[in-house]
Structures are given as structure tokens and as C-alpha cells.
Amino acid sequence: MSATRSNFVDVLAWALLVGNVLGVVIALLQLALVGAVTPEMLMTPPLDAFPPGALGLLRGFAIFFLILSVVMTYAAYALLRRHEWARRLHVVVFALSIAWGVLWIALFAFGFDMSALAPSDVGAHIPELQAAMKAVRLVVLIATMALCVLFAWLIKRLRSPEVKAEFRAANRGTGTA
């Protein structure tokens, strides 16, 4: 088994780094946007349709997304540095992503419909809109399945003997795990 640095781990780590840094920027923009909404704004149309507490919920999601993005940015950097814990963390995150994707596929298969979340039956009698929504659901289904396959392949590669040996050799040289 070769303990040389593989291009696979380098490319994956850099792609994750770029994606997660973008996630941090997006989360900061979300927090700025939520922070710009005043209570007075929530009392005027169309924002008056928001239920009470929705702004706090949005702020909470943005903070969670920011923390997650910062942690995963550091984990991507640690993956680039060949830390074993980062390899394991990414395997777990990819596995959870597959589980989430399978859950969404199952929900769509059992008839969960995003239009059920709409406040009214807007477009219920417009065949073109219904056809467009079916097309969107099909694209989401295909994209979700493709991402699940991608994550499974990434897990397989990260758990391969060659990649494990590469991380063992790197950790042996630095004395870290």
C-alpha cells in the first residue's frame, strides 16, 4: 500500500473547503438579512403573513447553518492536512446526507407534496402549473438520487485501504489522530 498523498483527497478537500467557505458567507448574509427585518416590517403586508416567532426561527436556522459551515470548513482543512478524525467525520456526514436523501425520496414516494405547505390552493386549477410542479419533483428526485450515489462513492473511496493508509502514514509522521 502506498502512503503517498492522493489527488482524490486533495481535490475533495479543496472542493469541500470552497463549498463550506461559501456556506459561511451565505450564513452571514442570512443573518444580516434577518437582522435587517424590524418588528414594524412584520406588521405590514406581505410580511404580516409570517407567523409569530418565524423571525426567531429563521435567525436560529441561520446561526445553526453558520456554526455547521464553520465546523465543516475546519474539517475540510483538516482533511487536506490528512487528519484521521476529519476523514471519519466526512464519512459520517456523507452517510447522514444519504439517509436524509433517502428520507426525502420516501416522502415524495408516499405523496408528500410541497404545495401542501402553501397558504392557499393557488394554481390548483392551472394544468400548466401542475405539470411544471411534476417536472420540478422529478428533477429533485433525480438530483437527490444522484447525490446519494455520489456520497456513497465518496464514502467508499474515503474508506478504501489506500486512503486509510495515506491518513495513517500522515498521522504517524505528526503524532496526531
Beta strands, then each sheet from edge to edge (+ up, - down):
end
